[in-house]
Amino acid sequence: MLHALICKPVTYLTYARRFLHSSTAPLIKETGLYGFEHLKTPKGFQRMVDDAIERSDELVQYIAGMPSAPEIIKAMDEVSDAVCTVIDSAELCRHTHPDRDFVDEASKATLRMNEYIHHLNSNPSLYHAVIKAEQNPHMLSEEAQRAAHYLRMDLEKGGIHLSAEKLDRVNQLNMEIVQLCRKFNENIITDPGQVDVFPASRIPKKLHHLTKTIYRPSSVASQKSAGTDCNLKERGLRLVTEPDALCSILQLASDAEVRKLAYIGGNSSPRANLDVLDKLLDARHEFSEIMGCNSYSEFALKENMASSPEVVMSFLHDMSKMVRPKAEEEFKKILEFKRANSGRLVEDLEPWDEPYFTRMMKSSAHSLDYSVNLLFINLYFLSMLIVHILCICIYILSTYVYILGHAFTSIHLFSPSLLHIDPVHYYLRKGNKEYSMEKIGFALEAIIYVVASYFSLPQCIEGLKVLAESLFGVRCHEIPLGPGESWHPDVLKLSLYHPDEGDLGYLYLDLKSRKGKHPICAHFAIRGGRRISETDYQLPIIALVCNFSGPNFASVQLYHSDVETLFHEFGHALHSLLSRTDYQHFSGTRVALDFAETPSNLFEYYAWDYRVLRKFAKHNSTGDPIPEKLVESLVGAKKMFAATELQRQVFYTLIDQTLHTLKPSSISNTISIVADLKREHTSWKHVEGTHWHTRFSHLVTYGAGYYSYLYAKCFAATIWQKTCQEDPLSLDTGSALRSKLLQHGGAKDPAIILNDLVGNCATQNQNGGIVPDITSLAMEMKLLD
């Protein structure tokens, strides 16, 4: 479908040539959202839709007259661009704008444009014109030939080459698939599951903010034994098991029964998605059969590097076999740790044990460096002590005023006895294994606080600037937003400027969480780059959206996992900002799906390298750079269960591939498929009654394409080791990344891009497709003998 080329799931690209934009137009007193004058008010989206359709109809009429091959491709690219300016601006607005009127109008605009895309996909004049262009390659540049091929393929994915009867059924199925995908995601939000825990004391106080207080009648036995009023009620807590809350409970709740309740509750919702998924798999399979394919996976993979489900499944089984020994070793270590710390006979590990005990193990192994951390940990304890002291003083003042003086003489600020903790016990005695679970948990909280103190949001933005300037010689200047251009006061706008090339593009940063903002971390391309003439280039405009929490922008502190996420999304942004393709069809992340995540995965490495972190990670009180030993502890903790995490990703990918490869008639139910795959490819048991996959949104957004993350992980490991690791911030490294990887977008075959960048060590040919060479990743994770 044309829509597949216009809006790939990894990015959003748009066109703004016909709409005056403040970043390239003369300075004006007032503009609209994202610099588009139409968007001064919510109703402006209607005008944008009208103008885009009007311009596209003009271009379609021109294309129907069969101009020269180059003019056909150029006009088709402008049609795609005109449509995208509405769809992608609307998508960004829907996810981030605090004004409900803007969100509603953006939703309406998306619906209208999707209907128009359906009209374009059914237009035989466009299809015949593209075929004509593709059949005259001597008249086209290499990139234009590639554009002609993919335009034809995308139109055919919509069924335009089929008979009228089949095309009508394909259109019906496409609409059904869209509705089912939307329903699947809606169910995840509206039915996250919940569990009730009694008494409330079973959930740690630090997690009470995730819960709601509830009551039930006290048990008769306890009432009689206590001699209390039978009308008394027992206080409990209700936990909504949405992913973040569930993760916190599984990591922090010491009560195994509470963890079990939360795990089962969270992984048994939404039950309605079992039926939705069955219908979605049926619709996708029927669609793929009409398109001449044996499965939806075959249909989805034809134009990717992998080319077929057989290639992907072979790759996944190789990955599973490679990671299994190390993952089993990690499993045994977790079991041994549980047995050593449970105080009773333990026969096996449960799925709800993994987050809790791995967290403890990381703390005891990598958060115990006294020389690095004690000062800041004591400061952390001091801040907590002050809170406790103030509470004590208020209580004492209201009852026994004369005790107030004694309170200050009996409390020693750097003695943690008031809180029943002894930081030296588990920070200084690295050889002593007498760590209580409670103390280790508290130690990890302290170290997380210490790490976050080096990553304030303003400092992390400086880190992005350091990357851009060190690698590419590009300066990121913060520029003022015009009146009406921004959608929230926290939004920043950067101009990427090269001293020799001038402005390269513009980047909006909307990084702080707020009420009503969709909880995503994503990269949106408001406008894709493309060549307008021999002298003019349409500069890309990108928005990078995250959800980091804090009372105000300056006080936001990022966990290190947040820093990794920020660098990941910045990798996408750089791909879009630095690409210089002739056609917006190939701008930035508009590449083969199984290559799209490679730059973003590569830039995650920069978040773990001390040579990078010391450039911007400064303590929020002292200004001191982050200690090298602290970074080493972070890296060590990351590596502890890396095989388990990789095995989990292989398992997830196998679910996606299997469900989209098997015929629906051969699947009795998806739960049994998932359970069998878990038993076959992991050491962890399946819990009867659970169906985790019904909240796995990638099944709908990346249907048959989730393997792309594993491809990217392998490619990124090879690029890092061969190109970046020796000197990650040098201009030479950046020049190689820009000239051989980022600037090409999707205009070159990804296998050729990889070969030019690192040689033939990144890919392997297999059964007519391409798979990553897993050697670099295996070496990094010590998976090879």
Summary of the structure (lengths in Angstrom):
residues: 785
radius of gyration: 28.2
end to end distance: 46.3
largest distance: 96.4
contacts: 2637
relative contact order: 0.11
helix: 60%
strand: 9%
